Amino acid sequence: MAVTELHTGAVATPAEISKSPNAGMVRRVLLTWQGAVGASILAVALFCAIFAPWIVPYSSADIDYMAIMMPPDHMHLFGTDEVGRDILSRCIEGARTSLIVVFSAVAFSAVVGMAIGLVAGWVGGLTEKVLMRVMDAVLAFPLIVLALTIIAILGPSLSNAILAIGIVKIPHFARLTRGEVLSLKELDYIKAMKTLGASEARILLRHILPNSIGPVLVYVSIAASLALMTEASLSFLGLGVQPPTPSWGGMVAVGMQNYQFWWMSIFPGLAIFLTVFAFNLLGDAIRDAVDARLQ
């Protein structure tokens, strides 16, 4: 049976482990106002993304030349755009596009980055130096600049936007995981398991990885908010999700070209703001939940 060290250095019993800061984390997150508000906003965004085809008042592709650039009214709650499309419908369907990019990119970067961090931290030596220097080289470029470079090479599309955003976030997960591995592998019970002949794969997957997941979960929310802003920036510049697929960043770009019609940019911009705000609130709540010093 795996054992866990307490902050006092004593070995925890199973009962003590069940009361550790990692137990019931979801409950502790949702009991804070940051977690409750952040989760509620994200729940609304996810609901819109999943059920968009059934809840939109109009199709996002429906063009009505008799309703071009109409302000919000009882027929179009968020108004219409430059070709008469309903902005509320496009905001709802834009949630699906944006969240697909965010979750796919963060999942890709988290899996690849954590794998690199585990190998670098555990193996050490030349392997660690080579892997981390490559990560440092990627970090040397500003996030949006590197994403723009990758998109310029691969071409603008939904899949390429996911790949570009995922690549630029890999080093952050790798460095965070490596730091956790370096501290965990020096613990007495890890050394004892190595002495007793436990395989490296078992130690890494059953003990090192689960105990290093807390800080990574905190960064997932931060990475998601940054990924959303990057996706919106790419779409704003015309290098992300391509029309006619609705995207919040692309809608803001069109609204800025017609700035006198305020409703065309303010509603998709508000959607970006609220979703990024929700990710950051959730990140704060998760940080408090996994940090044993705050319990």
N, C-alpha and C positions, 0 to 999 in steps of 0.2 A: 504494500500500500504506500502510495506517495505521501510524503510528509511535507509540511510547509513551515518555514521559520517565521516566528512572530518578530515584531520589532525589538523585543527584549532579548532575542537570540535563543529563546526556548523553543522546543519542538511542540507544534500544535497538535492537539488531539482532534479526532473527527468532529466532535461537538464544537470545538473552538473554530475549526475550519468553516463549519456551516454558518458561524456568526461573523466571519471575516468580512472585510469591506467589499469583496467580490460577490458575496451572496445577496440575492435580491436586488441587484443593481437597477434593474428596470423599474422596480417599485420606488426606489429612492430617487431615481431620475424624475419620475412622474409626480412625486410628492413636492418637488420644488416648483416655484412659479415659473422659472426659466424653462424647465422641462415640460411643464403642462402647456405653457403658451407655445413653445417651439413645436412640440408634438402635435398640438391642435392645428397650427397653421400648415404643417407638413401633411397632416391627415387630410385636410381640405384639398391641398395640391395633389396628393396622391389619388384622392377620390375623383378629382377632375381629370387626371391623367388616365385613370383606368376606365372610367365610364363616360369619357368625352363624347363618343358617338351617340350616346343615348340621352345626354342631358343638354347638349347645345341647342339653342333655340333655332339656329339656322346652320346650314353647312358652311364651313369656313371658306369653301370655294365658290359659294353662290354669289354671283355678280348682279347687282341691281343698279342700273344706270339712272334710275329714277330716285335713288337714295344716296347719291354720292356726297360724302363728307357731311352727313347730317349729324347735328349734335345729339347728345343723349336725350332720349324721349321714351315714351311707354312702349314703342315698337322695338327700339334698339337702345337698351339700357346703357351701353357704353358708346353709342354712336356708331357711325360707319366710316370706312376708310376711303381712299381715293378712287376706288372702283365700286363702291357701294357694298362692300362685304361687312358683315356684322362683327364689330371688334370684340364683343363679349364672347362670341363663338370662337374667334381666333385666339383669344387669350386662354380659353379653356383647352383648346386643342394644342396651343403652344406649351401648356404645362406638360403634356405628354412628350413632346419633342425635347424640351429642356431637361426633364427628369430622366429620360432615357439616356441622354448624353452624360448627365451628371453621374448617375448610378453605375453605368457601364464603365465610364472612365475611371471612377474611383475604385471600383472593384478590380479592374485590370491593374491599376497602379499599386493597389494594396497587396494583391497576390504576388506580383512580380517583385515589388519593393521589399516585402517581408521575406520572400525567399532569398533575395540577395543579402539582406541584413542578417538572416540566420546563418547563412554560409560564411559570410565575412566575419561575424562575431565569434562563431564557434571554431572555425578552422584557423583563423588568424594568419600570421606570417605574410608571405608574398601574396597569397590569394586575397587576403583582406586589403592589402595595400593597392593591388591592381583594381579590385572592385570599387573601393571607396574613392580612388582617384578618378575613375570613370564617372562616378556619381558627382564628385566635386566639379568635374568638367561640365556636366549637364547643369548643375546649380549655378555655374558662372554666368549663364544667360538669364536675363529677366524672363519670367514665365510667359508673358504675352509675346515677347519677341521670338522665343523658341517655338511657341505654338504657331505663330505666323510663318516661321521658316518651314516647319514641317508641312503645314497646309499648302504653302507655295510650291513645295516639291511634289506632294501627293495630289493636290487639287482639292477644291472645296466640295465637301459632301458630308453627310451625317456620320458615316463610318470613319472617315478621315478626321473629323472633328473629335470623335471619341478617342481615336488612336493618338492624336496630337496632345490632347489634354491629359490622357493617361500617361504618356511618356514623360511629360514635364513634371508629373507628381511622383514618379517612381523614386527619385533620390531622397525625398523627404521621408517616405516610409522606410526606405533602406537604412538611413542614418538613425532613425528613431528605434527601429528594431535592433540594429547592431548595438546601440548603447544599452538596451535592456539585456541583451544576451551577454554582453561583457560583464555586467554586474551579477546576473543570475548564475553564470557558470562558475563563479568563485564561491558560491554558497556551499556549506559543508555537506548538505544532503545530496547535492549534485556530484560533488567529489566522491562521496561514499558510494553512490550508484555506479560511477565509473570504476571504482575499485572493486565492486562486487561483480563486475562484468556485464552490466547492462549495455545494450547496443546504443550507438550514438543516435540512430534513428529514433529509438524509443525515448531516449532522454530528450531529444529535440522536440518530438511531436507530442509527448505525453506530459512534459514538465516545463521545458523552456518556453515553448510557444504559448501554452495557455497562460503562463504567468507573465508574459510580456504583452498580452493582448490589451490590457487596460489603457496604457498611454496611446496605443494605436487607435483604439476606439474613439478617444478624445480627438485625435487628429483627423479621423474620418469625417467628422462633422465640419471641421475647418476646411479640409480638402474639398468637401462637397460644395461649400459656399464659394471657394475660390474657383472650382470647376464651373459652377453656374455663371459666375462673373466672366470667366474666360470664354465660355460658350456664347454668352450674350455679346461680348466684345467682338468675337469672330463673326457672328451673324450681323452685327451692326456694321462691320466693315465689308460685308458681302462675301466672306470667306468661310462661313460656317454652314449652317443648314440653308439649303437653297429654296427659293420660291418654286412652286406655290405653297410648299409646306410651311405652316405658320411657326414662327419663332419669336419669342419676346424681344430679343435683340434686333432682329430684322424689322419688327413692327415699330420699335423705337426709332430706328433709322429712317423709316418712311415718314413717321410723325415729325421728325426733326426737319425733314425737307418741306413739310407743310406746317411749320410751327404755329401759324395763326389758328390752326384747328387743334386746340390744346388736347382734346380727348384722344387723338390718334397716338400720342406718345405717353400720356400720363398714366393710362391704365396698364399697358404692358410694363412700363417702368415701375409702377407700384407693385406689380406681380413679382418682378425681379427683386425689388427691395424687401418685400415681405418674406420671400422664400429664403433669401440670404440671411435675413434677420433671424428666421426660425432655425436655420442650421447653426448659427452662432450661439443662439440661446441654448439649443440642445447640446452643443459642445461644452458650454459652461456647466450645464447640469451634469453631464457625464463626467467631466473633470472632477467635480465635487464628489460624485458618487464613488469614483475609483480611487480617490486620494485618501488613503487611510489616515493621514494627518489631520483631515478635516472632519473625521467622524467623531 
